[in-house]
Amino acid sequence: MMKTFLALLLASFAFVPSAHADCASAAAQLAAKRGGEVINVVADGGDCQVTIRIPGKNGKPPRVETQKVKG
């Protein structure tokens, strides 16, 4: 019983890093495309909610944008 529980527990954690890696990659691509830096990334099912800070232009303050991207 304990071995089954541990196997299920380990199997459930096996999927978390790949989802985070996909979201991290998608966030980095979005930040590079927009010329900003990643502030926050949240995995949301098959999508990723990415918040980036975009530097202001012509003396304007920086903007913060949140977008959903495929992860």
Contacts in CASP RR format, 6 or more apart in sequence:
PFRMAT RR
TARGET T0000
AUTHOR 0000-0000-0000
METHOD contacts of the structure
MODEL  1
MMKTFLALLLASFAFVPSAHADCASAAAQLAAKRGGEVINVVADGGDCQV
TIRIPGKNGKPPRVETQKVKG
19 43 0 8 1.000
19 45 0 8 1.000
19 46 0 8 1.000
19 71 0 8 1.000
20 41 0 8 1.000
20 43 0 8 1.000
22 48 0 8 1.000
22 71 0 8 1.000
23 41 0 8 1.000
23 42 0 8 1.000
23 43 0 8 1.000
23 48 0 8 1.000
23 50 0 8 1.000
23 71 0 8 1.000
24 41 0 8 1.000
25 71 0 8 1.000
26 48 0 8 1.000
26 50 0 8 1.000
26 69 0 8 1.000
26 70 0 8 1.000
26 71 0 8 1.000
27 38 0 8 1.000
27 41 0 8 1.000
27 48 0 8 1.000
27 50 0 8 1.000
27 52 0 8 1.000
27 69 0 8 1.000
28 38 0 8 1.000
30 38 0 8 1.000
30 50 0 8 1.000
30 52 0 8 1.000
30 67 0 8 1.000
30 69 0 8 1.000
31 37 0 8 1.000
31 38 0 8 1.000
31 50 0 8 1.000
31 52 0 8 1.000
34 52 0 8 1.000
34 54 0 8 1.000
34 65 0 8 1.000
35 54 0 8 1.000
35 55 0 8 1.000
36 52 0 8 1.000
36 53 0 8 1.000
36 54 0 8 1.000
36 55 0 8 1.000
37 52 0 8 1.000
37 53 0 8 1.000
38 50 0 8 1.000
38 51 0 8 1.000
38 52 0 8 1.000
39 51 0 8 1.000
39 52 0 8 1.000
39 53 0 8 1.000
39 64 0 8 1.000
40 49 0 8 1.000
40 50 0 8 1.000
40 51 0 8 1.000
41 48 0 8 1.000
41 49 0 8 1.000
41 50 0 8 1.000
41 51 0 8 1.000
42 48 0 8 1.000
42 49 0 8 1.000
43 71 0 8 1.000
44 68 0 8 1.000
46 70 0 8 1.000
46 71 0 8 1.000
47 68 0 8 1.000
47 69 0 8 1.000
47 70 0 8 1.000
47 71 0 8 1.000
48 68 0 8 1.000
48 69 0 8 1.000
48 70 0 8 1.000
48 71 0 8 1.000
49 66 0 8 1.000
49 67 0 8 1.000
49 68 0 8 1.000
50 66 0 8 1.000
50 67 0 8 1.000
50 68 0 8 1.000
50 69 0 8 1.000
51 64 0 8 1.000
51 65 0 8 1.000
51 66 0 8 1.000
52 64 0 8 1.000
52 65 0 8 1.000
52 66 0 8 1.000
52 67 0 8 1.000
53 62 0 8 1.000
53 63 0 8 1.000
53 64 0 8 1.000
54 62 0 8 1.000
54 63 0 8 1.000
54 64 0 8 1.000
54 65 0 8 1.000
55 62 0 8 1.000
56 62 0 8 1.000
56 63 0 8 1.000
END
